[in-house]
Amino acid sequence: VQLQACGGGLVQPGGSLRLSCVASGSIASIPAMGWYRQISEKPRELIATVINGRSPNYADSVKGRFTISRDNAKNTIYLQMNNLQPDDTAVYYCAGESDFGLFPYYWGQGTQVTVSS
C-alpha cells in the first residue's frame, strides 16, 4: 500500500487546513492509521490515530483542535486542523499499520504545513 498525503500549505495563525491521505489500495483491512509530524530536526511525533471501530486518540498538543477521520470507502484518512498556531509548523506524514501488526509501517511522503502571519 502506498500513501499519498496532500493539503498542506501556508495559513495564518487561527486558520484551518484539512490534510488528506489517499491509499493506493484498500484501507478497510488496515486497523490503525494515523498522522505524525516532524518539526525542524526534532523526532517525528505521533499526533493522531484512528483505529477501525474505536475512538480516535490525540496527542495533548493537538487535542481539541485537530480531528482525524477515515473513509474506508474512499481509502482516505483526513486530518482537520483548526486554530492553527506557529508551533504547528511542521511536515505532516500519514502512516498505516501493517497486516502483521506493526505500526507505523506504511508512510506517506509528507506535506508541509506553515503557520505564519
BELFENPE-V185005 format. One record per residue. RES is the residue in three letters. SS is DSSP state (H for helix, E for strand, L for the rest). PHI is phi in degrees with one decimal (none if undefined). NEAR is the number of other ideal C-beta (glycine too) atoms within 8 Angstrom. Layout:
# BELFENPE-V185005
res->{RES,RES}
ss->{SS,SS}
phi->{PHI,PHI}
near->{NEAR,NEAR}
This chain:
# BELFENPE-V185005
res->{VAL,GLN,LEU,GLN,ALA,CYS,GLY,GLY,GLY,LEU,VAL,GLN,PRO,GLY,GLY,SER,LEU,ARG,LEU,SER,CYS,VAL,ALA,SER,GLY,SER,ILE,ALA,SER,ILE,PRO,ALA,MET,GLY,TRP,TYR,ARG,GLN,ILE,SER,GLU,LYS,PRO,ARG,GLU,LEU,ILE,ALA,THR,VAL,ILE,ASN,GLY,ARG,SER,PRO,ASN,TYR,ALA,ASP,SER,VAL,LYS,GLY,ARG,PHE,THR,ILE,SER,ARG,ASP,ASN,ALA,LYS,ASN,THR,ILE,TYR,LEU,GLN,MET,ASN,ASN,LEU,GLN,PRO,ASP,ASP,THR,ALA,VAL,TYR,TYR,CYS,ALA,GLY,GLU,SER,ASP,PHE,GLY,LEU,PHE,PRO,TYR,TYR,TRP,GLY,GLN,GLY,THR,GLN,VAL,THR,VAL,SER,SER}
ss->{L,L,E,E,E,E,L,L,E,E,E,L,L,L,L,L,E,E,E,E,E,E,E,L,L,L,L,L,L,L,L,E,E,E,E,E,E,E,L,L,L,L,L,L,E,E,E,E,E,E,E,L,L,L,L,L,E,E,L,L,L,L,L,L,L,E,E,E,E,E,E,H,H,H,L,E,E,E,E,E,E,L,L,L,L,H,H,H,L,E,E,E,E,E,E,E,L,L,L,L,L,L,L,L,L,E,E,L,L,L,E,E,E,E,E,L,L}
phi->{none,-107.7,-113.8,-125.4,-96.4,-155.6,109.7,-71.3,165.1,-101.7,-140.3,-79.8,-53.7,90.3,-83.0,-132.0,-144.5,-123.6,-91.9,-124.2,-137.1,-101.4,-96.7,-74.7,-133.8,-68.8,-102.9,-60.3,-93.6,-94.2,-60.7,-115.7,-135.2,-159.3,-123.5,-115.7,-141.6,-128.9,-101.8,49.6,-96.5,-74.3,-63.4,-64.6,-115.4,-77.4,-113.3,-160.2,-134.2,-133.6,-116.8,-49.9,80.6,-127.1,-72.9,-65.4,-122.0,-135.4,-70.9,-58.1,-66.4,-122.0,-58.9,89.6,-116.6,-108.7,-132.9,-100.0,-149.7,-137.1,-123.1,-62.8,-66.4,-101.7,53.8,-138.1,-116.4,-130.1,-135.2,-86.0,-118.0,-115.5,48.8,-66.5,-126.0,-53.5,-67.1,-85.4,-61.7,-174.9,-92.7,-104.7,-122.7,-96.2,-148.5,-136.3,-85.5,-77.1,-79.7,-113.6,88.4,-93.8,-134.9,-83.3,-126.6,-90.4,-128.2,-85.2,-86.3,94.3,-137.5,-81.8,-118.5,-122.8,-111.7,-158.4,-93.9}
near->{9,7,15,10,15,9,9,12,8,5,10,7,9,6,8,9,11,9,16,10,16,10,15,8,7,8,14,6,6,13,6,10,14,16,16,13,13,12,8,4,2,6,4,7,11,9,12,14,11,12,9,7,3,6,3,11,5,10,9,5,7,12,8,3,8,12,8,15,9,11,9,9,4,6,11,11,15,13,14,10,13,8,6,14,8,7,7,11,9,9,10,15,15,16,14,16,13,9,6,4,6,7,10,10,9,13,9,12,8,9,13,9,17,9,14,8,3}
